[in-house]
Amino acid sequence: MSPLELRASLALASVFGLRLFGMFVILPVFAIYAETLPGGGNLTLAGIAIGAYGLTQAILQIPFGWLSDRCGRKPVIYGGLMLFAIGSFVAAAAPNIYVVIAGRILQGAGAISAAVMALASDLTREEHRTKSMAMIGSTIGLVFTMSLVAAPWLSQLIGVPGIFALTGVLAIAAMGVVWRIVPAVIEAPPVRDANLLADMQSVLADAQLMRLNWGIFALHAVLMALFIAVPFALRDAGLPLSQHWKIYLPVMLASFVLMLPAVLGAHAPGRLKRWFVASVMVLLLVQIAMPWLTSSMWAIVLFLLIFFTPFNVLEAMLPSLVSRMAPPQLKGAAIGVYSSVQFFGAFVGAAAGGYLYSRWGIAGIVVPGVVLLAIWLILALGMREPPPRAKVSEQICDGATGNAASPALGEPAR
């Protein structure tokens, strides 16, 4: 990667991380805090407060992604981060659970995932795009792990309202990262006569994109359902909730190391599909083995390590594949659909997982996950290798040498 590509990838990964930290850090502590609010004793309302973020994200990713194709990536990212910050401050000042729900809805309205990934795709060459997406994808796991560790400490230090306020400050800091660090990119003029409905029809009619969309739906539905069962398994194995981070942290770090051969090996011609299908297959097999791999502490550690290694591989590959399969003029719209399906998968996985686990225990988690992943494996077997595209503008390469066609490294991105 050129210095400009590396700078863009790291900066956009940090934008993802600053925003996702605000989403994840609330999860371990909010339910207990909600009991202190008027109306918060109703667990249904507390659950809505947690899930409202993901639901509005799912609804708005598509129009925000489409809008980034028309108005440019950065204006959409600025607007989304401002909505997230406003929602954070509303939740911080909330006198009751209903205002918290309103704040969470506003947070979710800052649906910038599609625009951020599309901008990362704009700023990287074809041969380095998977690395850039891997940085962004890995950020999700790292921030999730950091949130599990930091949430109890922050709750004691500044309280949950303080955590909400902190996430608003971090969103504003992310705007500064976009302005000062993320490079500018020369984009084609907006297509003024474009139609959202026609663009969505084109994206939804693409069989290759729909295979990938099913994949991200299944991946995040299985993940959220998994986190209904695993905390109980760890507790039953003798580990108190306050100590669960001691399992998650080393598992996530080890899985990031183990994923590297697959992410790097996928660059070889004709090997991407092979690594992709193998990762889905491993995920399916470990899902089938879940009842036997959650019987003891060490078995749970092994299960989580085997699960998160292909999970991280697929989390890195999927957005890169979407950006390569999508028509250039519809890249933002295609990633918008992808991001919406991702958040909807998380919403369905959490909601259905809780109900199924309460009724049928671990089998209620395993069987639907196996069905989702088996369908994905069949679809993945029919996936074609993404065709090579023409190289992107040389400004991305020349940024390392100070070519006048690209912004100077110290110049604020416009």
Secondary structure, 3 states (H helix, E strand, C coil): CCHHHHHHHHHHHHHHHHHHHHHHCCCCCHHHHHCCCCCCCCHHHHHHHHHHHHHHHHHHHHHHHHHHHHHCHHHHHHHHHHHHHHHHHHHHCCCCHHHHHHHHHHHHHCCCHHHHHHHHHHCCCHHHHHHHHHHHHHHHHHHHHHHHHHHHHHHHHHHHHHHHHHHHHHHHHHHHHHHHCCCCCCCCCCCCCCCHHHHHHHHHCCHHHHHHHHHHHHHHHHHHHHHHHHHHHHHHCCCCHHHCHHHHHHHHHHHHHHHHHHHHHCCCCCCHHHHHHHHHHHHHHHHHCCCCCCCCHHHHHHHHHHHHHHHHHHHHHHHHHHHHHCCHHHHHHHHHHHHHHHHHHHHHHHHHHHHHHHHHCHHHHHHHHHHHHHHHHHHHHCCCCCCCCCCCCCHHHHCCCCCCCCCCCCCCCC
